[in-house]
Amino acid sequence: MTREEAYSRCPSDSYVEFYGNEWLIVPFAQVEQPPFFVCQPDGDYLLV
């Protein structure tokens, strides 16, 4: 797949990357914050 083909086929929830001498369409992964980074509703947070 050429660069132009990869970009033309790439959906909005993915990105194009050149890897191993070829163009790849890579879907975005869901990002989850570890619990110790998430603030508590009362404003307290954990210090690690």
N, C-alpha and C positions, 0 to 999 in steps of 0.2 A: 504494500500500500504506500502510495506517495504521500508527502506532507499535505498536499492539496486535498487528496481523497480523505485522509484522516480528519482534517478540519471540516470538510463538507459533511461527513457522516457523524460528527461528534455531537451528542445530545447535550442539553444545557446542564445536566447533572454529572458531566464528565469533563476530562481535559485530555489534551494530546501531549504525548511525551516521546522523545526520541530515545530508544533504549535498544542496545544490542544490534545496532545497524538497521533498525526498523522503526517506523512510526506506530505507536500504540494508542488506543483510546482507553483511558483509565477512568473508571467510575470513582466519584468522590465517596469516601468512606464516612460513615456516621462518626461524629466526634463525641466522646463521653468524658466529662470531667471526673477525675477521681473524687471520692467523697470529701477528702480533706481539703480540696480547693473550693468547695461550694459553701457559700455563706449560709448561715442559719437564718430563718425568718425573723428572729428577734435581734439580729445584728451581731450576735456572737459568732465567732469563727474559731476553728481549731488551729493552734500553732504547733507545728511539727518540727 
